[in-house]
Amino acid sequence: MTTIKGIVALAFALAPVLAVADTVYKYQRPDGKVVYSDVPLRGAKLIGRFELVPLPPRGGARGDAAPGSADISRRTERRISALDAADADIKAAEQALKDAEERQQAGVEPLPGDRLGKVGGRSRLTPDYFERQRALAAEVDAARARLDEAYRQRNQLRE
């Protein structure tokens, strides 16, 4: 019986060590699509790496009528609602990034009037076309930055 107690005690002692932070990787695939994964991906460019910190263990048993437990409950509810709001921000930022990438992809094809004729029957693209491409790329970059910031804020709330 003491051997079993020793094994259980060892397991409890090692549990905090084994509860390490999870890592989420942000990759860009060769087709330009951004992917978030918990494992490294081959053939994709690493854009970022986020450490997801586990929540601290709960202290005390449920149902304790300790003084200030109502205050703790309110703080917990506020934290949960803040995390829910952060998750909603992440989803909105992911959708905004997806929409911006689709607009960028659709904007690659020159519009009527984006080409200027040259001698010899050739044509070249106008400065307006390149300005539109820069604006679309800036839109995608801003959407990626918004998504990164949303993840950063959520991770900060988890600490």
N, C-alpha and C positions, 0 to 999 in steps of 0.2 A: 504494500500500500504506500510506503514512503517513496518508492521509485516513481510511482505515478504522480504523486504530489510534487516531486522534484521536476518531472517533465512538464507538468502543467505550470509550475512556477517559472520555469525557464521559458516556456512559450509566452507567458504574460510579460516577462522581462524583455524579450526580444521583439514583441509586437510593435512598440513605437519605432524601433530601428527599421523594421520591415515596411512601415507605412511611409514610404518615400514619396516625393512629389512626382506626379505624372507629367510627361512631356508631350506637348502637341506641336507638330511640325507644320509649317506653312510652305507649300511648294507651288511652283508654277510649272505646269506641264508644257511640253514642246508646242502644243496647240494653243497655248496662252491661257488656259483655264487654271484658276487658282484652286488648290486642293488643301484641305486641312486633314492631317492624319496623325495617329498615335504611333506609327511606325515609319522609319525612313523609306522613301520611295526611290526606286532606280529610274534614271532617265529624266528626272525632274530637278529643276533648279530650286535649291533651298532659299526661301525668302526670309523666314523667321522661325524662331523657336520660342515656345511659351512654356513656362513651368506652372502647372496647376498645383497649387498648394492644398493639401488635404485640410479639412476642417479640424480644429482641435477637438479632442475627445470631450464628451459631455461630462460635466461634473455633477455628482449626486444622482439620486434616483428620482424618477418621476413621482409626482404626488406629494413631494415634501412641501410642507407649509412653512417654509423658511421666511423670515422677514425680508421684504424686498423682492419676493418671487414674482409679484405682479409687475414690478418694474423690469425684471429680467424677461418676463414674457412679452412685454411691450417692445423691448429692445430686440428680442428675437423676431417678433412679427415685422418690425421695421426693417430688420436685416433681410428677412425673407422677401419682403416686398421690394427692397432695393435690388436684391439679386434677380428677382423676376423681371424688374424693369431693365436691368443690365442685359439679361438674356433677350428681352424684346428688342433692345437697341442693337444687339448683335445680329439678330434675324433681319432687322430693317437694313442694317449696314450691308449684310450679305446680299440682300435683294438689290440694293442700290448698286453694289459692285457688279452684280450679274447684269443688271440693266445697262450700266455704263459700258461694260465689255461688249454687250450685244450691239449697242449703238456704235462703238468703235469699229467692230467687225463689219457692220453694215455700211459705215462711212468710208471704207477703203476704196470702194468703186467710185470713180469720178462721176460727178453729176454733169448733166448737160451744161455746157458753157465753162467747164473746168479745163478745157484744152484750148490751146492757142495753135493755130496753124503756122507752119514754118515752110521755108522754101524747100522744094523737093518732095512735098506731100506728107511730110512728117508733122508731128505735133508735140507739144510739151504741155505740162500741167501748169496751171496758173498759180500765183502766190496765194490766192484765196483757198485753193485746194489744200495747200500745205498748212495754212493757218487753221483750217478746219481740222486737219489731222492733229495738230498740236493741241487744239482745244479739246478734242476727244480724248487724247492721251492724258491731258491734265485732269479731265473729268474722272478717268479711271484711277489715276494716281490719288486724287482726292478721296475717292470712294474706298480705295485700299487703306489710306491713312485713317479714314473714319472707322473702318472695320478694326484696324489694329488698335485704335484708341478705345473702341468699345470693349475689346478683349482685355486691354490693359486695365480699364476701369473695373470690369468684372473681377479680374484677378486681384485687384487691390481690395475690393469688397470682401473677397474670400479670406484675406489675411486676418 
